[in-house]
Amino acid sequence: MSHIESSLNYPLHIRRNIDRKWQRRAIASVSRARASRSPRMEAPGCALCQEPAPIAPVASAYRGSGLIHHQWLCVPCGHVWTTVVRVPE
């Protein structure tokens, strides 16, 4: 049986516009979360160009023992970094 994948590739200016809109939503959401004092996961921004992190990681992988690795991509400069989160099992 074959596996078919499908994805949309938008022009860069449209993708950046979508990322900006999602970042504004995320900032509003974080502001509400801080007001309610609820715990949240926060990804650091890009170490190279200081842009804020995208709304979601490019990939996530469960590594066992409650470890989750998130891979992030900075759209403006192309830098890739990984964060590690430990969750209760």
PDB file of N, CA, C and O in Angstrom:
ATOM      1  N   MET A   1       0.846  -1.181   0.000  1.00  0.00           N
ATOM      2  CA  MET A   1       0.000   0.000   0.000  1.00  0.00           C
ATOM      3  C   MET A   1       0.887   1.237   0.000  1.00  0.00           C
ATOM      4  O   MET A   1       1.838   1.312   0.778  1.00  0.00           O
ATOM      5  N   SER A   2       0.601   2.177  -0.832  1.00  0.00           N
ATOM      6  CA  SER A   2       1.425   3.389  -0.908  1.00  0.00           C
ATOM      7  C   SER A   2       0.900   4.457   0.049  1.00  0.00           C
ATOM      8  O   SER A   2      -0.281   4.500   0.395  1.00  0.00           O
ATOM      9  N   HIS A   3       1.812   5.297   0.449  1.00  0.00           N
ATOM     10  CA  HIS A   3       1.491   6.396   1.361  1.00  0.00           C
ATOM     11  C   HIS A   3       1.635   7.709   0.592  1.00  0.00           C
ATOM     12  O   HIS A   3       2.688   7.976   0.013  1.00  0.00           O
ATOM     13  N   ILE A   4       0.607   8.509   0.585  1.00  0.00           N
ATOM     14  CA  ILE A   4       0.625   9.773  -0.145  1.00  0.00           C
ATOM     15  C   ILE A   4       0.588  10.913   0.853  1.00  0.00           C
ATOM     16  O   ILE A   4      -0.262  10.951   1.743  1.00  0.00           O
ATOM     17  N   GLU A   5       1.514  11.838   0.696  1.00  0.00           N
ATOM     18  CA  GLU A   5       1.527  13.036   1.529  1.00  0.00           C
ATOM     19  C   GLU A   5       1.206  14.239   0.677  1.00  0.00           C
ATOM     20  O   GLU A   5       1.526  14.284  -0.511  1.00  0.00           O
ATOM     21  N   SER A   6       0.580  15.200   1.289  1.00  0.00           N
ATOM     22  CA  SER A   6       0.201  16.419   0.580  1.00  0.00           C
ATOM     23  C   SER A   6       0.540  17.610   1.454  1.00  0.00           C
ATOM     24  O   SER A   6       0.343  17.571   2.668  1.00  0.00           O
ATOM     25  N   SER A   7       1.042  18.653   0.851  1.00  0.00           N
ATOM     26  CA  SER A   7       1.313  19.877   1.609  1.00  0.00           C
ATOM     27  C   SER A   7       1.138  21.073   0.700  1.00  0.00           C
ATOM     28  O   SER A   7       1.237  20.975  -0.524  1.00  0.00           O
ATOM     29  N   LEU A   8       0.875  22.206   1.332  1.00  0.00           N
ATOM     30  CA  LEU A   8       0.758  23.457   0.593  1.00  0.00           C
ATOM     31  C   LEU A   8       2.028  24.256   0.799  1.00  0.00           C
ATOM     32  O   LEU A   8       2.491  24.406   1.930  1.00  0.00           O
ATOM     33  N   ASN A   9       2.583  24.756  -0.252  1.00  0.00           N
ATOM     34  CA  ASN A   9       3.755  25.622  -0.170  1.00  0.00           C
ATOM     35  C   ASN A   9       3.352  27.015  -0.640  1.00  0.00           C
ATOM     36  O   ASN A   9       3.098  27.247  -1.822  1.00  0.00           O
ATOM     37  N   TYR A  10       3.302  27.927   0.316  1.00  0.00           N
ATOM     38  CA  TYR A  10       2.929  29.289   0.004  1.00  0.00           C
ATOM     39  C   TYR A  10       4.170  30.110  -0.327  1.00  0.00           C
ATOM     40  O   TYR A  10       5.266  29.792   0.133  1.00  0.00           O
ATOM     41  N   PRO A  11       4.002  31.162  -1.121  1.00  0.00           N
ATOM     42  CA  PRO A  11       5.132  32.074  -1.332  1.00  0.00           C
ATOM     43  C   PRO A  11       5.595  32.638   0.008  1.00  0.00           C
ATOM     44  O   PRO A  11       4.803  32.750   0.944  1.00  0.00           O
ATOM     45  N   LEU A  12       6.867  32.990   0.102  1.00  0.00           N
ATOM     46  CA  LEU A  12       7.471  33.413   1.359  1.00  0.00           C
ATOM     47  C   LEU A  12       6.747  34.583   1.999  1.00  0.00           C
ATOM     48  O   LEU A  12       6.548  34.581   3.214  1.00  0.00           O
ATOM     49  N   HIS A  13       6.343  35.589   1.218  1.00  0.00           N
ATOM     50  CA  HIS A  13       5.676  36.755   1.816  1.00  0.00           C
ATOM     51  C   HIS A  13       4.333  36.376   2.433  1.00  0.00           C
ATOM     52  O   HIS A  13       3.939  36.958   3.444  1.00  0.00           O
ATOM     53  N   ILE A  14       3.629  35.424   1.853  1.00  0.00           N
ATOM     54  CA  ILE A  14       2.359  34.983   2.424  1.00  0.00           C
ATOM     55  C   ILE A  14       2.620  34.183   3.702  1.00  0.00           C
ATOM     56  O   ILE A  14       1.915  34.359   4.695  1.00  0.00           O
ATOM     57  N   ARG A  15       3.626  33.308   3.683  1.00  0.00           N
ATOM     58  CA  ARG A  15       3.961  32.512   4.868  1.00  0.00           C
ATOM     59  C   ARG A  15       4.371  33.412   6.037  1.00  0.00           C
ATOM     60  O   ARG A  15       3.970  33.181   7.177  1.00  0.00           O
ATOM     61  N   ARG A  16       5.175  34.441   5.742  1.00  0.00           N
ATOM     62  CA  ARG A  16       5.576  35.376   6.809  1.00  0.00           C
ATOM     63  C   ARG A  16       4.373  36.112   7.368  1.00  0.00           C
ATOM     64  O   ARG A  16       4.282  36.327   8.577  1.00  0.00           O
ATOM     65  N   ASN A  17       3.444  36.502   6.495  1.00  0.00           N
ATOM     66  CA  ASN A  17       2.238  37.193   6.952  1.00  0.00           C
ATOM     67  C   ASN A  17       1.415  36.270   7.862  1.00  0.00           C
ATOM     68  O   ASN A  17       0.911  36.709   8.896  1.00  0.00           O
ATOM     69  N   ILE A  18       1.280  35.007   7.483  1.00  0.00           N
ATOM     70  CA  ILE A  18       0.550  34.039   8.312  1.00  0.00           C
ATOM     71  C   ILE A  18       1.254  33.872   9.661  1.00  0.00           C
ATOM     72  O   ILE A  18       0.596  33.862  10.702  1.00  0.00           O
ATOM     73  N   ASP A  19       2.603  33.738   9.652  1.00  0.00           N
ATOM     74  CA  ASP A  19       3.356  33.609  10.908  1.00  0.00           C
ATOM     75  C   ASP A  19       3.152  34.821  11.802  1.00  0.00           C
ATOM     76  O   ASP A  19       2.980  34.673  13.012  1.00  0.00           O
ATOM     77  N   ARG A  20       3.168  36.026  11.220  1.00  0.00           N
ATOM     78  CA  ARG A  20       2.957  37.247  12.026  1.00  0.00           C
ATOM     79  C   ARG A  20       1.579  37.232  12.680  1.00  0.00           C
ATOM     80  O   ARG A  20       1.441  37.571  13.856  1.00  0.00           O
ATOM     81  N   LYS A  21       0.556  36.839  11.914  1.00  0.00           N
ATOM     82  CA  LYS A  21      -0.802  36.791  12.478  1.00  0.00           C
ATOM     83  C   LYS A  21      -0.885  35.791  13.623  1.00  0.00           C
ATOM     84  O   LYS A  21      -1.488  36.078  14.657  1.00  0.00           O
ATOM     85  N   TRP A  22      -0.273  34.605  13.441  1.00  0.00           N
ATOM     86  CA  TRP A  22      -0.290  33.604  14.508  1.00  0.00           C
ATOM     87  C   TRP A  22       0.509  34.068  15.711  1.00  0.00           C
ATOM     88  O   TRP A  22       0.134  33.776  16.846  1.00  0.00           O
ATOM     89  N   GLN A  23       1.603  34.786  15.488  1.00  0.00           N
ATOM     90  CA  GLN A  23       2.387  35.304  16.608  1.00  0.00           C
ATOM     91  C   GLN A  23       1.572  36.318  17.399  1.00  0.00           C
ATOM     92  O   GLN A  23       1.625  36.330  18.629  1.00  0.00           O
ATOM     93  N   ARG A  24       0.816  37.171  16.704  1.00  0.00           N
ATOM     94  CA  ARG A  24      -0.040  38.132  17.421  1.00  0.00           C
ATOM     95  C   ARG A  24      -1.083  37.397  18.261  1.00  0.00           C
ATOM     96  O   ARG A  24      -1.368  37.787  19.394  1.00  0.00           O
ATOM     97  N   ARG A  25      -1.650  36.327  17.695  1.00  0.00           N
ATOM     98  CA  ARG A  25      -2.613  35.524  18.455  1.00  0.00           C
ATOM     99  C   ARG A  25      -1.950  34.873  19.661  1.00  0.00           C
ATOM    100  O   ARG A  25      -2.529  34.823  20.746  1.00  0.00           O
ATOM    101  N   ALA A  26      -0.737  34.376  19.465  1.00  0.00           N
ATOM    102  CA  ALA A  26      -0.014  33.725  20.559  1.00  0.00           C
ATOM    103  C   ALA A  26       0.292  34.723  21.667  1.00  0.00           C
ATOM    104  O   ALA A  26       0.152  34.401  22.847  1.00  0.00           O
ATOM    105  N   ILE A  27       0.708  35.930  21.298  1.00  0.00           N
ATOM    106  CA  ILE A  27       1.017  36.955  22.299  1.00  0.00           C
ATOM    107  C   ILE A  27      -0.239  37.289  23.099  1.00  0.00           C
ATOM    108  O   ILE A  27      -0.186  37.430  24.321  1.00  0.00           O
ATOM    109  N   ALA A  28      -1.368  37.415  22.405  1.00  0.00           N
ATOM    110  CA  ALA A  28      -2.629  37.686  23.108  1.00  0.00           C
ATOM    111  C   ALA A  28      -2.984  36.525  24.031  1.00  0.00           C
ATOM    112  O   ALA A  28      -3.455  36.735  25.149  1.00  0.00           O
ATOM    113  N   SER A  29      -2.758  35.314  23.565  1.00  0.00           N
ATOM    114  CA  SER A  29      -3.048  34.135  24.372  1.00  0.00           C
ATOM    115  C   SER A  29      -2.145  34.064  25.601  1.00  0.00           C
ATOM    116  O   SER A  29      -2.604  33.739  26.696  1.00  0.00           O
ATOM    117  N   VAL A  30      -0.859  34.368  25.416  1.00  0.00           N
ATOM    118  CA  VAL A  30       0.090  34.362  26.534  1.00  0.00           C
ATOM    119  C   VAL A  30      -0.300  35.427  27.545  1.00  0.00           C
ATOM    120  O   VAL A  30      -0.204  35.208  28.752  1.00  0.00           O
ATOM    121  N   SER A  31      -0.737  36.572  27.058  1.00  0.00           N
ATOM    122  CA  SER A  31      -1.166  37.629  27.982  1.00  0.00           C
ATOM    123  C   SER A  31      -2.337  37.157  28.827  1.00  0.00           C
ATOM    124  O   SER A  31      -2.388  37.414  30.030  1.00  0.00           O
ATOM    125  N   ARG A  32      -3.275  36.468  28.195  1.00  0.00           N
ATOM    126  CA  ARG A  32      -4.419  35.929  28.959  1.00  0.00           C
ATOM    127  C   ARG A  32      -3.954  34.853  29.929  1.00  0.00           C
ATOM    128  O   ARG A  32      -4.455  34.776  31.051  1.00  0.00           O
ATOM    129  N   ALA A  33      -2.995  34.015  29.509  1.00  0.00           N
ATOM    130  CA  ALA A  33      -2.492  32.946  30.382  1.00  0.00           C
ATOM    131  C   ALA A  33      -1.774  33.541  31.589  1.00  0.00           C
ATOM    132  O   ALA A  33      -1.933  33.058  32.710  1.00  0.00           O
ATOM    133  N   ARG A  34      -0.982  34.590  31.359  1.00  0.00           N
ATOM    134  CA  ARG A  34      -0.292  35.233  32.486  1.00  0.00           C
ATOM    135  C   ARG A  34      -1.285  35.834  33.458  1.00  0.00           C
ATOM    136  O   ARG A  34      -1.089  35.780  34.672  1.00  0.00           O
ATOM    137  N   ALA A  35      -2.347  36.403  32.926  1.00  0.00           N
ATOM    138  CA  ALA A  35      -3.361  37.003  33.787  1.00  0.00           C
ATOM    139  C   ALA A  35      -4.026  35.944  34.660  1.00  0.00           C
ATOM    140  O   ALA A  35      -4.375  36.209  35.810  1.00  0.00           O
ATOM    141  N   SER A  36      -4.201  34.747  34.110  1.00  0.00           N
ATOM    142  CA  SER A  36      -4.851  33.691  34.883  1.00  0.00           C
ATOM    143  C   SER A  36      -3.842  32.835  35.646  1.00  0.00           C
ATOM    144  O   SER A  36      -4.227  31.925  36.379  1.00  0.00           O
ATOM    145  N   ARG A  37      -2.546  33.126  35.475  1.00  0.00           N
ATOM    146  CA  ARG A  37      -1.466  32.417  36.153  1.00  0.00           C
ATOM    147  C   ARG A  37      -1.437  30.925  35.830  1.00  0.00           C
ATOM    148  O   ARG A  37      -1.021  30.116  36.659  1.00  0.00           O
ATOM    149  N   SER A  38      -1.877  30.563  34.632  1.00  0.00           N
ATOM    150  CA  SER A  38      -1.833  29.144  34.260  1.00  0.00           C
ATOM    151  C   SER A  38      -0.451  28.802  33.721  1.00  0.00           C
ATOM    152  O   SER A  38       0.194  29.652  33.107  1.00  0.00           O
ATOM    153  N   PRO A  39       0.024  27.552  33.943  1.00  0.00           N
ATOM    154  CA  PRO A  39       1.335  27.169  33.422  1.00  0.00           C
ATOM    155  C   PRO A  39       1.296  27.042  31.902  1.00  0.00           C
ATOM    156  O   PRO A  39       0.256  26.710  31.334  1.00  0.00           O
ATOM    157  N   ARG A  40       2.427  27.306  31.239  1.00  0.00           N
ATOM    158  CA  ARG A  40       2.484  27.200  29.794  1.00  0.00           C
ATOM    159  C   ARG A  40       3.896  26.855  29.354  1.00  0.00           C
ATOM    160  O   ARG A  40       4.853  27.060  30.102  1.00  0.00           O
ATOM    161  N   MET A  41       4.025  26.338  28.154  1.00  0.00           N
ATOM    162  CA  MET A  41       5.329  26.073  27.574  1.00  0.00           C
ATOM    163  C   MET A  41       5.721  27.291  26.751  1.00  0.00           C
ATOM    164  O   MET A  41       4.903  27.834  26.010  1.00  0.00           O
ATOM    165  N   GLU A  42       6.944  27.709  26.878  1.00  0.00           N
ATOM    166  CA  GLU A  42       7.402  28.872  26.130  1.00  0.00           C
ATOM    167  C   GLU A  42       8.692  28.517  25.398  1.00  0.00           C
ATOM    168  O   GLU A  42       9.643  28.033  26.012  1.00  0.00           O
ATOM    169  N   ALA A  43       8.727  28.754  24.097  1.00  0.00           N
ATOM    170  CA  ALA A  43       9.928  28.498  23.305  1.00  0.00           C
ATOM    171  C   ALA A  43      10.739  29.780  23.224  1.00  0.00           C
ATOM    172  O   ALA A  43      10.178  30.853  23.006  1.00  0.00           O
ATOM    173  N   PRO A  44      12.043  29.683  23.395  1.00  0.00           N
ATOM    174  CA  PRO A  44      12.864  30.878  23.262  1.00  0.00           C
ATOM    175  C   PRO A  44      12.881  31.343  21.816  1.00  0.00           C
ATOM    176  O   PRO A  44      12.608  30.563  20.904  1.00  0.00           O
ATOM    177  N   GLY A  45      13.197  32.594  21.609  1.00  0.00           N
ATOM    178  CA  GLY A  45      13.296  33.118  20.255  1.00  0.00           C
ATOM    179  C   GLY A  45      14.595  32.678  19.595  1.00  0.00           C
ATOM    180  O   GLY A  45      15.394  31.948  20.183  1.00  0.00           O
ATOM    181  N   CYS A  46      14.787  33.134  18.370  1.00  0.00           N
ATOM    182  CA  CYS A  46      15.970  32.783  17.595  1.00  0.00           C
ATOM    183  C   CYS A  46      17.212  33.408  18.217  1.00  0.00           C
ATOM    184  O   CYS A  46      17.239  34.603  18.512  1.00  0.00           O
ATOM    185  N   ALA A  47      18.239  32.588  18.413  1.00  0.00           N
ATOM    186  CA  ALA A  47      19.490  33.065  19.005  1.00  0.00           C
ATOM    187  C   ALA A  47      20.298  33.914  18.024  1.00  0.00           C
ATOM    188  O   ALA A  47      21.144  34.707  18.436  1.00  0.00           O
ATOM    189  N   LEU A  48      20.036  33.746  16.723  1.00  0.00           N
ATOM    190  CA  LEU A  48      20.813  34.490  15.732  1.00  0.00           C
ATOM    191  C   LEU A  48      20.237  35.870  15.433  1.00  0.00           C
ATOM    192  O   LEU A  48      20.958  36.868  15.454  1.00  0.00           O
ATOM    193  N   CYS A  49      18.923  35.924  15.152  1.00  0.00           N
ATOM    194  CA  CYS A  49      18.337  37.213  14.735  1.00  0.00           C
ATOM    195  C   CYS A  49      17.384  37.809  15.765  1.00  0.00           C
ATOM    196  O   CYS A  49      16.833  38.888  15.543  1.00  0.00           O
ATOM    197  N   GLN A  50      17.184  37.124  16.887  1.00  0.00           N
ATOM    198  CA  GLN A  50      16.342  37.587  18.003  1.00  0.00           C
ATOM    199  C   GLN A  50      14.856  37.689  17.673  1.00  0.00           C
ATOM    200  O   GLN A  50      14.104  38.316  18.419  1.00  0.00           O
ATOM    201  N   GLU A  51      14.424  37.088  16.575  1.00  0.00           N
ATOM    202  CA  GLU A  51      12.998  37.064  16.255  1.00  0.00           C
ATOM    203  C   GLU A  51      12.290  36.128  17.230  1.00  0.00           C
ATOM    204  O   GLU A  51      12.896  35.169  17.708  1.00  0.00           O
ATOM    205  N   PRO A  52      11.011  36.389  17.536  1.00  0.00           N
ATOM    206  CA  PRO A  52      10.285  35.468  18.410  1.00  0.00           C
ATOM    207  C   PRO A  52      10.107  34.113  17.736  1.00  0.00           C
ATOM    208  O   PRO A  52      10.125  34.009  16.510  1.00  0.00           O
ATOM    209  N   ALA A  53       9.939  33.096  18.539  1.00  0.00           N
ATOM    210  CA  ALA A  53       9.739  31.747  18.008  1.00  0.00           C
ATOM    211  C   ALA A  53       8.407  31.673  17.278  1.00  0.00           C
ATOM    212  O   ALA A  53       7.480  32.409  17.617  1.00  0.00           O
ATOM    213  N   PRO A  54       8.292  30.799  16.283  1.00  0.00           N
ATOM    214  CA  PRO A  54       7.003  30.604  15.614  1.00  0.00           C
ATOM    215  C   PRO A  54       5.965  30.071  16.599  1.00  0.00           C
ATOM    216  O   PRO A  54       6.303  29.687  17.718  1.00  0.00           O
ATOM    217  N   ILE A  55       4.726  30.049  16.186  1.00  0.00           N
ATOM    218  CA  ILE A  55       3.638  29.624  17.062  1.00  0.00           C
ATOM    219  C   ILE A  55       3.738  28.152  17.444  1.00  0.00           C
ATOM    220  O   ILE A  55       3.294  27.760  18.523  1.00  0.00           O
ATOM    221  N   ALA A  56       4.312  27.341  16.575  1.00  0.00           N
ATOM    222  CA  ALA A  56       4.421  25.908  16.839  1.00  0.00           C
ATOM    223  C   ALA A  56       5.747  25.377  16.309  1.00  0.00           C
ATOM    224  O   ALA A  56       6.301  25.925  15.356  1.00  0.00           O
ATOM    225  N   PRO A  57       6.258  24.314  16.921  1.00  0.00           N
ATOM    226  CA  PRO A  57       7.500  23.728  16.413  1.00  0.00           C
ATOM    227  C   PRO A  57       7.294  23.071  15.048  1.00  0.00           C
ATOM    228  O   PRO A  57       6.179  22.692  14.689  1.00  0.00           O
ATOM    229  N   VAL A  58       8.378  22.945  14.302  1.00  0.00           N
ATOM    230  CA  VAL A  58       8.340  22.272  13.002  1.00  0.00           C
ATOM    231  C   VAL A  58       8.109  20.783  13.207  1.00  0.00           C
ATOM    232  O   VAL A  58       7.381  20.153  12.440  1.00  0.00           O
ATOM    233  N   ALA A  59       8.726  20.219  14.238  1.00  0.00           N
ATOM    234  CA  ALA A  59       8.574  18.797  14.533  1.00  0.00           C
ATOM    235  C   ALA A  59       8.707  18.582  16.035  1.00  0.00           C
ATOM    236  O   ALA A  59       9.390  19.338  16.726  1.00  0.00           O
ATOM    237  N   SER A  60       8.053  17.556  16.521  1.00  0.00           N
ATOM    238  CA  SER A  60       8.157  17.157  17.925  1.00  0.00           C
ATOM    239  C   SER A  60       8.329  15.650  17.974  1.00  0.00           C
ATOM    240  O   SER A  60       7.772  14.921  17.153  1.00  0.00           O
ATOM    241  N   ALA A  61       9.101  15.195  18.941  1.00  0.00           N
ATOM    242  CA  ALA A  61       9.334  13.758  19.071  1.00  0.00           C
ATOM    243  C   ALA A  61       9.366  13.375  20.543  1.00  0.00           C
ATOM    244  O   ALA A  61      10.063  14.000  21.342  1.00  0.00           O
ATOM    245  N   TYR A  62       8.606  12.342  20.896  1.00  0.00           N
ATOM    246  CA  TYR A  62       8.634  11.805  22.253  1.00  0.00           C
ATOM    247  C   TYR A  62       9.831  10.867  22.344  1.00  0.00           C
ATOM    248  O   TYR A  62       9.942   9.926  21.559  1.00  0.00           O
ATOM    249  N   ARG A  63      10.731  11.117  23.301  1.00  0.00           N
ATOM    250  CA  ARG A  63      11.977  10.347  23.419  1.00  0.00           C
ATOM    251  C   ARG A  63      11.949   9.347  24.572  1.00  0.00           C
ATOM    252  O   ARG A  63      12.976   8.750  24.895  1.00  0.00           O
ATOM    253  N   GLY A  64      10.800   9.160  25.186  1.00  0.00           N
ATOM    254  CA  GLY A  64      10.700   8.236  26.307  1.00  0.00           C
ATOM    255  C   GLY A  64      11.038   8.918  27.611  1.00  0.00           C
ATOM    256  O   GLY A  64      11.622  10.002  27.618  1.00  0.00           O
ATOM    257  N   SER A  65      10.682   8.301  28.696  1.00  0.00           N
ATOM    258  CA  SER A  65      10.943   8.833  30.045  1.00  0.00           C
ATOM    259  C   SER A  65      10.424  10.249  30.237  1.00  0.00           C
ATOM    260  O   SER A  65      11.001  11.022  31.002  1.00  0.00           O
ATOM    261  N   GLY A  66       9.341  10.596  29.553  1.00  0.00           N
ATOM    262  CA  GLY A  66       8.737  11.917  29.705  1.00  0.00           C
ATOM    263  C   GLY A  66       9.443  13.037  28.976  1.00  0.00           C
ATOM    264  O   GLY A  66       9.129  14.203  29.215  1.00  0.00           O
ATOM    265  N   LEU A  67      10.390  12.734  28.091  1.00  0.00           N
ATOM    266  CA  LEU A  67      11.117  13.769  27.352  1.00  0.00           C
ATOM    267  C   LEU A  67      10.495  13.996  25.978  1.00  0.00           C
ATOM    268  O   LEU A  67      10.244  13.050  25.231  1.00  0.00           O
ATOM    269  N   ILE A  68      10.253  15.255  25.661  1.00  0.00           N
ATOM    270  CA  ILE A  68       9.762  15.638  24.339  1.00  0.00           C
ATOM    271  C   ILE A  68      10.739  16.641  23.751  1.00  0.00           C
ATOM    272  O   ILE A  68      11.060  17.644  24.388  1.00  0.00           O
ATOM    273  N   HIS A  69      11.212  16.379  22.546  1.00  0.00           N
ATOM    274  CA  HIS A  69      12.099  17.296  21.836  1.00  0.00           C
ATOM    275  C   HIS A  69      11.277  18.045  20.790  1.00  0.00           C
ATOM    276  O   HIS A  69      10.584  17.433  19.978  1.00  0.00           O
ATOM    277  N   HIS A  70      11.362  19.378  20.818  1.00  0.00           N
ATOM    278  CA  HIS A  70      10.680  20.218  19.834  1.00  0.00           C
ATOM    279  C   HIS A  70      11.747  20.854  18.946  1.00  0.00           C
ATOM    280  O   HIS A  70      12.719  21.419  19.446  1.00  0.00           O
ATOM    281  N   GLN A  71      11.565  20.761  17.640  1.00  0.00           N
ATOM    282  CA  GLN A  71      12.490  21.397  16.700  1.00  0.00           C
ATOM    283  C   GLN A  71      11.813  22.639  16.139  1.00  0.00           C
ATOM    284  O   GLN A  71      10.680  22.575  15.661  1.00  0.00           O
ATOM    285  N   TRP A  72      12.515  23.772  16.200  1.00  0.00           N
ATOM    286  CA  TRP A  72      11.990  25.069  15.779  1.00  0.00           C
ATOM    287  C   TRP A  72      12.760  25.570  14.561  1.00  0.00           C
ATOM    288  O   TRP A  72      13.929  25.235  14.369  1.00  0.00           O
ATOM    289  N   LEU A  73      12.091  26.374  13.745  1.00  0.00           N
ATOM    290  CA  LEU A  73      12.706  26.982  12.566  1.00  0.00           C
ATOM    291  C   LEU A  73      12.391  28.462  12.551  1.00  0.00           C
ATOM    292  O   LEU A  73      11.226  28.855  12.614  1.00  0.00           O
ATOM    293  N   CYS A  74      13.425  29.288  12.467  1.00  0.00           N
ATOM    294  CA  CYS A  74      13.244  30.727  12.335  1.00  0.00           C
ATOM    295  C   CYS A  74      13.051  31.015  10.844  1.00  0.00           C
ATOM    296  O   CYS A  74      13.969  30.828  10.046  1.00  0.00           O
ATOM    297  N   VAL A  75      11.871  31.463  10.482  1.00  0.00           N
ATOM    298  CA  VAL A  75      11.567  31.708   9.071  1.00  0.00           C
ATOM    299  C   VAL A  75      12.426  32.834   8.485  1.00  0.00           C
ATOM    300  O   VAL A  75      12.918  32.683   7.366  1.00  0.00           O
ATOM    301  N   PRO A  76      12.630  33.956   9.189  1.00  0.00           N
ATOM    302  CA  PRO A  76      13.429  35.030   8.580  1.00  0.00           C
ATOM    303  C   PRO A  76      14.879  34.654   8.280  1.00  0.00           C
ATOM    304  O   PRO A  76      15.401  35.036   7.232  1.00  0.00           O
ATOM    305  N   CYS A  77      15.549  33.909   9.180  1.00  0.00           N
ATOM    306  CA  CYS A  77      16.982  33.642   8.958  1.00  0.00           C
ATOM    307  C   CYS A  77      17.305  32.172   8.688  1.00  0.00           C
ATOM    308  O   CYS A  77      18.423  31.860   8.278  1.00  0.00           O
ATOM    309  N   GLY A  78      16.360  31.270   8.908  1.00  0.00           N
ATOM    310  CA  GLY A  78      16.581  29.854   8.612  1.00  0.00           C
ATOM    311  C   GLY A  78      17.272  29.059   9.712  1.00  0.00           C
ATOM    312  O   GLY A  78      17.572  27.880   9.526  1.00  0.00           O
ATOM    313  N   HIS A  79      17.529  29.692  10.860  1.00  0.00           N
ATOM    314  CA  HIS A  79      18.191  28.999  11.973  1.00  0.00           C
ATOM    315  C   HIS A  79      17.255  27.935  12.554  1.00  0.00           C
ATOM    316  O   HIS A  79      16.055  28.170  12.695  1.00  0.00           O
ATOM    317  N   VAL A  80      17.804  26.771  12.889  1.00  0.00           N
ATOM    318  CA  VAL A  80      17.042  25.669  13.484  1.00  0.00           C
ATOM    319  C   VAL A  80      17.585  25.397  14.881  1.00  0.00           C
ATOM    320  O   VAL A  80      18.801  25.362  15.073  1.00  0.00           O
ATOM    321  N   TRP A  81      16.696  25.203  15.869  1.00  0.00           N
ATOM    322  CA  TRP A  81      17.132  24.862  17.217  1.00  0.00           C
ATOM    323  C   TRP A  81      16.143  23.876  17.830  1.00  0.00           C
ATOM    324  O   TRP A  81      15.027  23.704  17.339  1.00  0.00           O
ATOM    325  N   THR A  82      16.570  23.243  18.900  1.00  0.00           N
ATOM    326  CA  THR A  82      15.763  22.233  19.573  1.00  0.00           C
ATOM    327  C   THR A  82      15.586  22.598  21.033  1.00  0.00           C
ATOM    328  O   THR A  82      16.533  23.035  21.688  1.00  0.00           O
ATOM    329  N   THR A  83      14.379  22.421  21.547  1.00  0.00           N
ATOM    330  CA  THR A  83      14.125  22.577  22.970  1.00  0.00           C
ATOM    331  C   THR A  83      13.679  21.211  23.504  1.00  0.00           C
ATOM    332  O   THR A  83      13.133  20.388  22.770  1.00  0.00           O
ATOM    333  N   VAL A  84      13.924  20.995  24.786  1.00  0.00           N
ATOM    334  CA  VAL A  84      13.561  19.743  25.437  1.00  0.00           C
ATOM    335  C   VAL A  84      12.622  20.051  26.586  1.00  0.00           C
ATOM    336  O   VAL A  84      12.891  20.926  27.408  1.00  0.00           O
ATOM    337  N   VAL A  85      11.515  19.321  26.633  1.00  0.00           N
ATOM    338  CA  VAL A  85      10.509  19.504  27.680  1.00  0.00           C
ATOM    339  C   VAL A  85      10.340  18.177  28.385  1.00  0.00           C
ATOM    340  O   VAL A  85      10.250  17.135  27.736  1.00  0.00           O
ATOM    341  N   ARG A  86      10.295  18.202  29.700  1.00  0.00           N
ATOM    342  CA  ARG A  86      10.020  16.993  30.480  1.00  0.00           C
ATOM    343  C   ARG A  86       8.596  17.103  31.012  1.00  0.00           C
ATOM    344  O   ARG A  86       8.223  18.091  31.644  1.00  0.00           O
ATOM    345  N   VAL A  87       7.811  16.062  30.739  1.00  0.00           N
ATOM    346  CA  VAL A  87       6.436  16.008  31.214  1.00  0.00           C
ATOM    347  C   VAL A  87       6.289  14.828  32.164  1.00  0.00           C
ATOM    348  O   VAL A  87       7.006  13.836  32.035  1.00  0.00           O
ATOM    349  N   PRO A  88       5.375  14.922  33.109  1.00  0.00           N
ATOM    350  CA  PRO A  88       5.170  13.790  34.021  1.00  0.00           C
ATOM    351  C   PRO A  88       4.635  12.584  33.238  1.00  0.00           C
ATOM    352  O   PRO A  88       3.829  12.729  32.319  1.00  0.00           O
ATOM    353  N   GLU A  89       5.095  11.411  33.619  1.00  0.00           N
ATOM    354  CA  GLU A  89       4.649  10.194  32.920  1.00  0.00           C
ATOM    355  C   GLU A  89       3.357   9.702  33.508  1.00  0.00           C
ATOM    356  O   GLU A  89       2.820   8.690  33.058  1.00  0.00           O
TER     357      GLU A  89
END
